[in-house]
């Protein structure tokens, strides 16, 4: 999915015809992935350059980031929690890829780190919801 996003952003930044951004032959060159239970990404990987896009008249920087699988049976809870916290604090949008239903424990972590992100940003809205 990140490779799709990357293709789209490259086309958008280069002012290409936005309806013809998809090129199947160029997928997979930047964000590596594989199926199965063997990890491909370790830690956090951020794409090397930001993409500057005009969104409603405001120049916005978009960064793409990938993390290793979180809260699995192979990674210590402390490491998973740290990676999740860092990626949640760095992100304005998160896409969570899961094979099964999201557990209540995961949602509790998400709620907690979202609360910390509000505090870190100095947000007025600091009530946990």
C-alpha positions as CSV (number, residue, x, y, z in Angstrom):
1,X,0.0,0.0,0.0
2,X,2.9,2.4,0.8
3,X,4.2,1.8,-2.7
4,X,0.8,2.9,-4.1
5,X,0.9,6.0,-2.0
6,X,4.5,6.7,-3.2
7,X,3.5,6.4,-6.8
8,X,0.6,8.7,-6.4
9,X,2.6,11.3,-4.4
10,X,5.4,11.3,-7.0
11,X,2.8,11.9,-9.8
12,X,1.1,14.6,-7.8
13,X,4.3,16.5,-7.1
14,X,5.5,16.3,-10.7
15,X,2.2,17.7,-11.8
16,X,1.5,14.6,-13.9
17,X,-2.0,13.6,-15.0
18,X,-3.3,12.5,-11.7
19,X,-5.6,10.0,-13.4
20,X,-2.6,8.1,-14.8
21,X,-0.4,7.8,-11.8
22,X,-0.6,4.0,-11.4
23,X,2.2,2.0,-13.0
24,X,2.1,-1.7,-12.0
25,X,5.6,-2.3,-13.3
26,X,7.1,0.2,-10.8
27,X,5.6,-1.2,-7.6
28,X,7.7,-2.6,-4.9
29,X,10.9,-0.6,-5.5
30,X,10.9,1.5,-2.4
31,X,9.0,-0.1,0.4
32,X,9.8,-3.8,0.6
33,X,7.3,-6.3,1.8
34,X,6.5,-10.0,1.8
35,X,3.6,-12.2,2.9
36,X,3.8,-14.6,5.8
37,X,5.0,-14.3,9.4
38,X,8.7,-13.5,8.7
39,X,9.2,-9.7,9.3
40,X,10.4,-7.5,6.5
41,X,10.6,-4.2,8.4
42,X,12.5,-3.9,11.7
43,X,11.8,-0.8,13.8
44,X,10.5,2.3,11.9
45,X,11.4,3.1,8.3
46,X,10.6,6.6,6.9
47,X,10.8,7.4,3.3
48,X,13.8,9.7,2.6
49,X,12.0,12.7,1.3
50,X,8.9,14.7,2.1
51,X,6.2,15.4,-0.5
52,X,4.9,18.9,-0.5
53,X,1.3,19.1,-1.6
54,X,-1.1,22.0,-1.8
55,X,-4.2,21.0,0.2
56,X,-6.9,23.6,0.1
57,X,-4.4,26.4,-0.5
58,X,-2.0,25.3,2.3
59,X,1.3,23.7,1.5
60,X,1.5,20.4,3.4
61,X,4.4,18.1,3.9
62,X,3.6,14.4,3.6
63,X,6.0,11.8,5.0
64,X,5.5,8.0,4.5
65,X,6.5,5.7,7.3
66,X,6.4,1.9,7.9
67,X,6.8,0.0,11.2
68,X,7.4,-3.6,12.0
69,X,4.4,-5.6,13.1
70,X,3.3,-4.6,16.6
71,X,2.0,-6.6,19.5
72,X,2.9,-10.0,18.0
73,X,4.0,-13.0,19.9
74,X,7.7,-12.5,18.9
75,X,8.3,-8.9,20.1
76,X,8.5,-7.8,23.7
77,X,5.6,-5.7,24.9
78,X,7.9,-2.8,25.9
79,X,9.4,-2.6,22.3
80,X,6.0,-2.9,20.7
81,X,4.6,-0.2,23.0
82,X,7.6,2.1,22.2
83,X,7.3,1.6,18.5
84,X,3.6,2.2,18.6
85,X,4.0,5.3,20.7
86,X,6.6,6.9,18.5
87,X,4.7,6.2,15.3
88,X,1.4,7.5,16.8
89,X,3.1,10.7,17.9
90,X,4.7,11.2,14.5
91,X,1.5,10.5,12.5
92,X,-1.5,12.5,11.7
93,X,-3.0,9.5,9.9
94,X,-2.3,5.9,10.8
95,X,-3.3,2.8,8.8
96,X,-3.2,-0.4,10.9
97,X,-2.9,-3.6,9.0
98,X,-4.2,-6.6,10.9
99,X,-4.9,-10.2,10.1
100,X,-7.5,-10.5,12.8
101,X,-9.9,-8.3,14.7
102,X,-8.2,-5.5,16.7
103,X,-8.0,-6.5,20.3
104,X,-9.3,-4.4,23.2
105,X,-5.7,-4.2,24.6
106,X,-4.5,-2.7,21.3
107,X,-7.3,-0.1,21.4
108,X,-6.4,0.8,25.0
109,X,-2.8,1.4,23.9
110,X,-4.1,3.5,21.0
111,X,-6.2,5.6,23.3
112,X,-3.4,6.1,25.7
113,X,-0.9,7.2,23.1
114,X,-3.4,9.4,21.4
115,X,-3.9,11.1,24.8
116,X,-0.1,11.6,25.1
117,X,0.0,13.1,21.6
118,X,-2.7,15.6,22.5
119,X,-0.6,16.5,25.6
120,X,2.6,16.8,23.6
121,X,0.9,19.1,21.1
122,X,-0.4,21.3,23.9
123,X,-4.0,20.6,22.8
124,X,-6.9,22.0,24.7
125,X,-8.8,18.8,24.2
126,X,-7.0,16.5,26.6
127,X,-9.9,14.5,27.9
128,X,-9.7,10.8,27.1
129,X,-12.6,9.6,25.0
